[in-house]
């Protein structure tokens, strides 16, 4: 873990501040440079950290001083208890959304590290977009026609002969896949109605289902995908009209469905006159396998397809394409318009610019190589240093390893002790829409500092 000069200066100054009176003046930058044998840039970085923490304050032209601690009068929000009442659903955000400092090993995030993003392409795209009308013009509710056409063409490239590929008119641009899931669940399922969902599955889908008020029916799933017989029984028993799934590099398991399983699930969905809500957010994260969307094999409107660019292009470009046909498309478009009116035109222009550059394909090829090396490094480190954990499979794509622990493992204790030791891991319980089927950790291999994966594995191994 990092222990740079800036961190050491912060620690030393906090020790000095603890015994200093309020308003005490800190030594000058020059004095701190000499005392700690550090550069002025490093000293300024430490001072900015302390200012951000509210420990000191800078007075331009005067100096830097220990900040006076004011005892704030506590506000009384008790009146809100009766006004709000009891929540219908208790929304709880998982560890994947936790922000962390740079001195920990972060294996919990669901996003790729910055160095895995096409940063040059994004910067250039924003520069070009800022010179166009997209900075002031209101885009169409369904999205820019050119971007809609790109999403349709991407899916159409996988469409076999005999199947009508989607058109741009089937696409709705939405502000990220999370919004798309909420929209699909509201428009296609409805509050109080059953929604079949893989278990485990993406925590964001569980959250979206809770917000939409749908009744989740879990379908057991593993590293090969869902149990098709359990799915068929659930459709027959519940009368559900939708199944949410991730057939390609699922979070958290990394599963990719076989062709046979895909055909079996499609047949079940068609037989029950239902929808398959296909989440293809990991489309661009293939390592040893390529995506093969189920939506490409359906032109009867049974598959509603969702593909996000947020994790591939930039977290600041929150944007996804949702493809649906028939009346389902109209319901989704109406819900999207009511929810967000339209997606920022400049973000759409940036996304379109990035994915249509020749360098985009080069970036994806390089990304595949980088993900492979990170996945293998973390997997091999866990096998060596954490043998009491078990990887049922090494995924062929995606961003995560799904490590199974012993049934008697104290998951909460393990997660907290890892955190105390400077390693942030994802608790597997967050990914089950009902009772967990076992004790698991979800470990992201696309995060920063892969050189510390071995240290992280040693820590995890010693704790479990």
Buried (B, 14 or more C-beta within 10 A) or exposed (E): BEEBBBBBBBEBBBEEBEEBEEEEEBBEBEEBBEEBEBEEEBBBBBBBBBBEEEBBEBEEEEEBBBBEEEEEEEEEEEEEEEEEEEEEEEEEEBBBEEEBEEEBBBBBBBBBBEEBBBEEBBEBBBEEBEEEEBEEEEBEBBBBEEBBBBBBBBBBEBBEEEBEBBBBEBBBBBBBBBBBBBBBBBBBBBEEBBBBBBBBBBBBBBBBBBBBBBEBBBBEBBBBBBBBEBBBEBBEEBEBBBBBBBBBBBBBBBBBBEEEBBBBBBEBBBEBEBBBBBBBBBBBBBBEEEBBBBBBBBBEBBBBBBBBBBBBBBEEBBBBBBBBBEEBBEBBBEBBEEEBEBBBBBBBBBBBBBBEBEEBEEBBEEBBEBBBEBBBBBBBBBBEBBEEBBBBBBBBBBBBBBBBBEEEBEBEEBBEBBBEBBBBBBBBBBBBBEEBBBBBBBBBBBBBBBEBBBBBBBBBBEBB
